[in-house]
Amino acid sequence: MGRTIRVKSWEEFKALVLEKKPKSIVYVIAQSIPAKNLTGLKLILPVEGAQYIFTDSAKGDKLRRTGIPIQTDKKGNHFLTDDDVKNFLRTQLPIDNLKIFSYWTA
């Protein structure tokens, strides 16, 4: 098993992805209980010998570092959509054939 390296900024994570040119990225959408309180996102960049992890959290109606919008349902629960996360990553990380997987479906 390789090292786990925490990345503190979106800009640093993005630079690592563009440098390493991975075939895939994994994301985890985290919901707290109750979902009204916290929504978060974890991005995982798996490379040989290591995995880089970037974590983002909610601030208002978007994520603090990436700016991905947070949706709210009729009951006031906050959530991220898979489509919003994938669209953001595809826009920000112009790597041909980059596969983007949810941790829960990978």
GITA-V852588 format. One record per backbone hydrogen bond with DSSP energy under -0.5 kcal/mol. NH is the residue of the N-H (numbers start at 1). CO is the residue of the C=O. Records with the same first field share a line. If there is no record, write none. Layout:
# GITA-V852588
NH=CO  CO
This chain:
# GITA-V852588
3=49
5=3  51
6=4
7=53
13=9
14=10
15=11
16=12
17=13
18=14
19=15
20=16
21=17
25=99
26=44
27=101
28=42
30=28  40
31=29
32=38
34=32
37=34
38=34
40=30
41=56
42=28
43=54
44=26
45=52
46=44
47=45  50
50=47
51=3
52=45
53=5
54=43
55=7
56=41
58=39
59=62
62=59
63=68
64=57
67=63
70=61
71=69  79
73=77
76=73
78=35
79=71
85=81
86=82
87=83
88=84
89=85
90=86
91=87
92=88
93=89
94=92
95=93
96=94
98=95
99=23
101=25  99
103=27
105=102
106=102
